């Protein structure tokens, strides 16, 4: 049981409109009452700041930067989770699907093969009441990798798994149709890789795709459906990719790289997720389609902070400024209700009586929003 809380003088962002001045009463971790105009009694004055649902993040691999802060440097995994969680909360994120790499690839990334370690660290931090946000798991499955089915099988039975994504980063396709972009990526990682090292790595990836991708795809998709875990496709580029996504009954398409793929996915009723950094920066770091262009065509449903947590709120508010067809309520839906609905979290994502009191107070300072307070189930956590 949590004590009642009353927030007054707030600009409240609902799922379909904005209350310019209103109040919210919280009791027992849920939204108990709300209204427009003056509150029925004295409460905590929000001073006209935005009050909106806590942000919901479906795809962030930012935990990896806390766990491996330098090449070959592994931080204490629980301490890494707690540090990462604090950054999420102060960015306004109250629910997160932590994206874990479910594969091993020697000589590629230091975090490969560490999904089990990080999943256990998240559980330990949760059990120890060390976390501010509500954490679930997103299993990122690199389909061509030999061990991906085995590693996914070890994690799929966990109750906190909420999403699985089907990925294939073989050079020359999807996100990295331009192989040079992938080479630039690895040259910039840590101490960087030589062309000879990259030639060897890429040759191995081509061999893996030929040997394992088709069989692994069938098994991972079947595994997800058996466990009723929603699926996400990743970096859809061609009509064939869209056809595969429809066949596999994916719920979310992460980061489509072309307008043609996005249109096909939208026609199929598949939710389209794009990176908030893409919105904030004005384009993709990989040279693919700009998220803002998809938004202007009505082809953007969900934003993800991807690799920088503060971008989630920044990107949503930027949509409301830069896209005439997206008002503030619609922009906020891309980071609250839409991602919640996509993975079946029906108890959160909008400000409505009976919903979880996951709420954030946001002060707009020019184009940089500042998260002033965060409540999760009515308890202030930041």
MOGI-V423637 format. One line per field, one symbol per residue. psi: psi as a letter, one per 40 degrees, with the letter a starting at -180 (. if undefined). A space follows every 10 residues. Layout:
BEGIN
psi = ???
END
This chain:
BEGIN
psi = hiiiihhifi ghhideihhd haihhhhfei hdiiiiaiie ihahhefeih hiiiihhdgh fddddddgei hehhihdddd ddddddddde eehehihhhh hgihhhecid eheedddddd dddddddefe idihhiihhh hhdehdeddd ddddddehee heihihihfh ieibdfdhdd dddddddehb eiiidddddd dddddddddd dddddddddd ddddddefhi ihihfhdidd dddddddefi dhhhfieidd dddddddeeh hhhihddddd eeiheeeaih ddddddefeh diiiecehde dddddddddd dehdehaddd dddeecdddd ddefgeeiei hiheiighii hhhhgbehih hdihhhfehh e.
END
